[in-house]
Amino acid sequence: MAKRKNTAYISGKDSKAISRMNRKITRKLEKERADANKDPKLYETTMKDPNNVVEFDNMCTYFFTDIGVVKAVDGISFNIPKCSTVGVVGESGCGKSVTSLSLMQLLQRPTGQVVGGEIRLNLDGAGKALNIVNTPTAKMQEIRGNRISMIFQEPMTSLNPVFRIGDQVDEVIKLHNPEMSDENVKTRTLEMLELVGIANKEGVYKMYPHELSGGMRQRVMIAIALACKPGLIIADEPTTALDVTIQAQILDLLRDLKDKINSSIMLITHDLGVVASMADYVVVMYAGRIVEKGTAQDIFHNPCHPYTIGLMKSKPVVGKKVEALYNIPGNVPNPVDMPDYCYFRDRCEMQCDRCKGDYPPEIKISDTHVVSCWRFHDEGEVLGFPKSKNVEELL
């Protein structure tokens, strides 16, 4: 009797062929980025709506591995309006952090690459913008920490353990304000430490990260992010590993500081409670694509996609006693070999006949509410399909 072939197995010959193709693609993409250094027209663009800080337009971020191409983010489109908070939610591995790292151009290149679409960053409020996808590294150095700042997920690993807190905040201010004297830089650092609610600012200025609690380290991370008054703050799980009381303090702090410096927040989290209290708009991601987006009111009071409904059902409710919390059945599809139909179909409990066909388009069911689900095909306006990138076309 013949043995069944292991479909998860990849031969050495296949792996070499994949690696060879990956090198060709990544060299070409890196060359295009290098060419942008010579010609600013390759990355200068205009905003579709000057009232947005950032516009993601069919962005595709892929990782070129020895076993195949992982489509971590595949054709996502959403906007971050000025002076607003956009919550990006979804389970681990859905592409939330990769989206933020693509915007900051902090992907581990050449393995990780933004291969398609645009990320438009508003420069002057009048519509002049940069396409971050093609922006050269030297230009990004001026943008990171200045126009866009990021509060990373784990403050203990984000802060350098061998430098004092003051030196680490000073460094950001000096980098983007070289004309400032050392005395003015220190004064500005102390102001920022006070702004984020650190009472003993002089003492903390001289301390090392290990001398501070988790909440204090997170406040320092926020001070670093806000030091140059950026137009957009990316908060990647800002309350991870903090107790509930400190979580509430950090979220209140972010909310207040956003209003003080008139910036926007891109809030990445698993916690629907955090999103409900913080976000003006919500983007729900699943397997590298956006399945639903709208205002917080739309998503929490009228969830439409089966995945969003499953997330809501899995959230514990105060005063409601259940034997076990709901969990969404099944598993996420293999990111190296994604299906050509709805990625959630095999886990969905609300399938219809149309679900057997292609991946669903984005369907506008109200002025602010968009969902990718065939169940709403006859109820709303079809906006279009997410545009995946054919890897072979990149050669």
C-alpha positions in Angstrom: 0.0 0.0 0.0 1.5 3.4 -1.0 2.3 5.8 1.8 0.3 9.0 1.9 2.4 12.0 0.8 3.0 14.5 3.6 1.6 17.8 2.2 3.5 19.8 4.9 6.8 18.5 3.6 9.1 20.6 1.4 12.1 19.1 -0.3 15.6 20.7 -0.2 15.4 21.2 -4.0 12.1 23.1 -3.6 13.5 25.2 -0.7 16.5 26.2 -2.8 14.3 27.2 -5.7 12.1 29.3 -3.4 15.2 31.0 -1.8 16.6 31.8 -5.3 13.4 33.5 -6.4 13.2 35.3 -3.0 16.7 36.8 -3.6 15.8 38.0 -7.0 12.6 39.7 -5.8 14.1 41.3 -2.7 17.1 42.6 -4.7 14.8 44.2 -7.2 12.7 45.8 -4.4 15.8 47.1 -2.6 17.1 48.6 -5.9 13.8 50.4 -6.4 14.1 51.9 -2.9 17.7 53.0 -3.6 16.6 54.7 -6.8 14.1 56.7 -4.8 17.1 58.4 -3.1 18.0 60.0 -6.4 14.5 61.1 -7.5 12.0 62.5 -4.9 9.2 62.1 -7.5 9.2 58.4 -6.8 7.9 58.9 -3.2 6.2 62.3 -3.3 2.4 62.1 -3.7 -0.8 63.8 -2.6 -3.5 62.8 -0.1 -6.9 61.7 -1.3 -8.4 63.5 1.6 -6.2 66.2 3.3 -8.2 65.7 6.6 -6.5 62.3 7.0 -3.1 61.9 8.7 -2.4 58.6 7.0 -4.1 56.7 4.2 -3.4 52.9 3.7 -4.4 52.1 0.1 -4.3 48.4 -0.8 -1.1 47.8 1.1 0.6 44.4 0.8 3.4 43.4 3.2 4.9 40.0 2.5 7.7 38.0 4.1 9.9 35.9 1.8 10.8 32.7 3.7 12.5 29.5 2.6 9.2 27.6 2.7 7.2 30.2 0.7 5.8 33.8 0.7 3.9 34.7 3.9 1.2 37.3 3.0 1.1 38.9 6.4 -0.9 41.9 5.2 -2.7 41.5 1.9 -4.5 44.5 0.3 -5.7 46.5 3.3 -7.2 50.0 2.9 -8.2 52.4 5.7 -7.7 56.0 6.9 -6.6 57.6 10.1 -8.3 61.0 10.3 -6.8 64.0 12.1 -7.3 64.2 15.9 -9.0 60.8 16.1 -8.2 57.4 17.5 -8.4 54.4 15.2 -8.5 51.0 16.9 -7.0 48.0 15.0 -8.3 44.7 16.5 -7.9 41.0 15.7 -6.3 37.8 17.0 -2.6 37.2 17.2 -1.0 36.9 13.8 -3.7 38.8 11.9 -1.3 41.5 10.7 -1.9 44.4 13.2 1.7 44.9 14.3 3.0 44.3 10.7 0.7 47.1 9.5 2.3 49.5 12.0 5.8 48.4 11.3 5.2 48.9 7.6 4.1 52.5 8.3 7.2 53.1 10.4 9.4 51.2 7.8 10.7 49.0 10.6 10.2 45.6 8.9 13.2 43.3 8.9 14.4 43.8 5.4 15.1 42.3 3.0 13.0 39.4 4.2 10.0 41.6 5.0 8.9 43.9 2.2 5.9 46.2 1.4 5.4 44.9 -2.2 2.3 46.8 -3.3 -0.1 49.6 -2.6 0.6 53.0 -1.0 0.9 54.4 2.6 0.3 58.1 2.3 1.6 60.3 5.1 0.2 63.9 5.3 3.0 66.4 5.5 1.5 69.9 5.6 -2.2 69.5 6.2 -3.0 70.7 2.7 -2.6 67.4 0.9 1.1 67.2 0.2 2.3 63.7 1.2 4.9 61.0 1.1 4.4 57.5 0.0 6.1 55.6 2.8 6.4 52.5 0.7 9.1 54.1 -1.5 10.5 56.7 0.9 14.3 56.3 1.3 15.7 55.4 4.7 17.4 58.8 5.2 14.1 60.6 4.8 12.4 58.1 7.2 14.9 59.0 9.9 13.5 62.5 9.8 9.9 61.2 10.1 10.3 58.5 12.8 9.9 60.0 16.3 9.1 63.4 14.7 5.9 63.1 12.6 5.1 59.5 13.6 6.0 57.9 17.0 5.5 54.4 18.3 4.9 53.1 21.8 6.2 49.6 21.6 4.5 46.5 23.1 7.0 45.7 25.8 8.7 48.7 27.6 11.4 46.6 29.3 12.8 45.4 26.0 12.2 48.7 24.2 14.3 50.8 26.7 18.0 50.3 26.6 19.0 48.8 30.0 22.5 50.4 30.0 21.5 54.0 29.6 19.7 56.3 32.1 16.2 57.3 31.4 17.1 61.0 30.8 19.7 60.1 28.2 17.2 58.0 26.2 14.6 60.8 26.1 17.3 63.4 25.4 18.5 61.4 22.4 15.1 61.7 20.6 14.8 65.5 21.2 18.5 66.1 20.1 18.1 64.0 16.9 15.2 66.1 15.6 16.2 69.4 17.1 19.9 69.7 16.6 19.8 73.5 17.2 18.7 73.0 20.9 21.3 73.4 23.6 21.9 70.5 26.1 20.3 72.6 28.9 17.2 73.2 26.8 17.0 69.5 25.8 17.1 68.5 29.5 14.4 71.0 30.3 12.2 69.6 27.6 12.8 66.0 28.8 11.8 66.9 32.3 8.7 68.6 31.0 7.8 65.4 29.1 8.3 63.3 32.2 6.1 65.6 34.1 3.5 65.6 31.3 3.1 61.8 31.5 2.5 61.9 35.2 5.9 61.1 36.7 6.0 63.1 40.0 9.7 62.5 40.7 10.9 63.7 37.3 14.4 64.7 38.5 15.0 61.4 40.2 13.6 59.3 37.3 15.8 61.3 34.8 18.9 59.8 36.5 17.5 56.2 36.9 18.0 53.1 34.8 15.0 51.2 33.4 15.4 48.3 35.8 14.8 50.7 38.7 11.3 51.5 37.5 8.0 49.6 37.7 6.2 48.4 34.5 3.8 51.3 34.6 6.6 53.8 35.1 8.6 52.3 32.1 5.5 52.6 30.0 5.1 56.2 30.9 8.7 56.8 29.9 8.0 55.1 26.5 5.0 57.5 26.1 7.3 60.5 27.0 9.8 59.4 24.3 7.0 59.0 21.7 5.5 62.4 22.5 8.8 64.3 22.9 8.6 65.9 19.4 4.8 66.3 19.3 4.1 63.9 16.5 0.9 64.1 14.3 0.4 60.3 14.8 1.1 58.1 17.8 1.1 54.3 17.1 0.3 52.5 20.4 1.1 48.8 19.9 -0.6 46.9 22.9 0.3 49.8 25.2 -1.2 48.1 28.3 0.4 44.6 27.9 1.8 43.1 31.1 0.3 45.9 33.2 -2.3 45.4 36.0 -5.8 46.7 35.5 -5.4 49.9 37.6 -2.2 50.9 35.7 -3.9 50.0 32.4 -6.7 52.5 33.1 -4.2 55.2 34.0 -2.1 54.7 30.8 -5.3 54.8 28.6 -6.5 58.0 30.4 -3.0 59.5 29.9 -3.0 58.7 26.2 -6.5 60.2 25.8 -5.5 63.4 27.5 -2.2 63.8 25.8 -3.8 63.2 22.3 -6.0 66.2 22.9 -3.2 68.4 24.3 -0.9 68.0 21.3 -3.8 67.6 18.7 -2.4 64.3 17.4 -4.1 61.0 16.2 -3.7 57.6 17.7 -3.5 54.2 15.9 -4.3 51.8 18.8 -3.4 48.2 18.3 -4.9 45.8 20.8 -6.7 42.5 21.4 -8.8 44.0 24.2 -12.2 45.1 22.9 -12.9 46.9 26.2 -9.9 49.2 25.5 -11.1 49.8 22.0 -14.7 50.6 23.1 -13.4 53.2 25.6 -10.7 54.8 23.4 -11.5 54.5 19.7 -13.5 56.7 17.4 -13.1 54.3 14.5 -12.5 50.5 14.5 -10.7 48.3 12.0 -11.2 44.5 12.4 -8.4 42.4 10.8 -8.4 38.6 10.1 -5.6 36.6 8.4 -3.9 39.7 6.9 -7.1 41.4 5.6 -9.7 43.8 6.9 -13.0 42.1 7.4 -15.0 45.0 8.9 -14.4 48.7 9.6 -16.5 51.6 10.8 -17.1 53.9 13.7 -17.0 52.4 17.2 -20.8 52.8 17.3 -21.1 50.7 14.1 -18.8 47.9 15.2 -20.0 47.5 18.8 -23.7 48.1 18.3 -24.1 46.5 14.9 -21.3 44.0 14.2 -21.9 42.4 10.8 -19.0 40.1 9.9 -19.2 36.6 11.6 -15.7 37.1 12.9 -16.5 40.4 14.6 -19.6 38.8 16.1 -17.4 35.9 17.3 -15.0 38.4 19.0 -17.9 40.1 20.7 -19.3 36.8 22.0 -15.9 35.7 23.4 -15.7 38.8 25.6 -16.8 38.3 29.2 -19.8 40.4 30.3 -20.1 41.8 33.8 -23.1 40.3 35.6 -23.6 37.5 33.1 -22.8 34.0 34.3 -21.7 31.4 31.8 -20.2 27.9 32.1 -17.5 28.6 29.5 -16.6 31.6 27.4 -17.4 31.3 23.7 -14.5 30.5 21.4 -14.5 30.7 17.6 -14.2 27.1 16.2 -11.5 26.0 13.8 -8.1 27.4 12.9 -6.6 30.3 10.8 -5.6 29.2 7.3 -1.9 28.5 6.5 -0.4 32.0 5.7 1.9 30.4 3.0 -1.0 28.9 1.1 -4.1 31.1 1.6 -7.4 29.9 0.0 -9.0 31.8 -2.9 -12.3 32.0 -1.1 -13.3 33.9 2.1 -10.5 33.2 4.7 -13.1 32.8 7.5 -15.4 30.4 5.6 -14.1 27.2 7.1 -14.7 28.6 10.6 -17.9 30.4 9.9 -21.3 29.4 11.4 -23.3 31.8 9.1 -22.3 30.5 5.6 -24.6 31.2 2.6 -24.4 29.8 -1.0 -22.3 32.7 -2.3 -19.6 31.8 0.3 -18.6 28.9 -2.0 -17.3 31.4 -4.5 -14.5 33.9 -4.6 -13.2 36.1 -1.7 -15.9 38.7 -0.9 -15.6 42.3 -1.9 -15.8 45.3 0.5 -19.5 46.2 0.8 -20.6 49.6 2.1 -23.7 49.1 4.3 -23.8 52.7 5.7 -22.0 56.0 5.2 -19.3 54.8 7.8 -19.7 51.0 7.9 -17.9 48.6 5.5 -17.9 44.8 5.7 -16.4 42.0 3.6 -19.1 39.4 3.7 -21.2 37.8 1.0 -24.3 37.9 3.3 -24.6 41.7 2.7 -24.0 41.6 -1.1 -27.6 42.6 -1.9 -27.9 45.1 0.9 -25.1 47.6 0.2 -22.8 49.1 -2.3 -19.9 47.0 -3.6 -16.7 49.1 -3.3 -14.2 46.6 -4.7 -12.0 43.6 -3.9 -8.7 43.7 -1.9 -5.9 43.7 -4.4 -3.4 40.9 -3.6 0.0 41.0 -5.3 1.1 38.1 -7.6 4.6 37.3 -6.4 5.8 36.2 -9.8 4.9 39.6 -11.3 7.5 41.1 -8.9 10.4 39.5 -10.8 
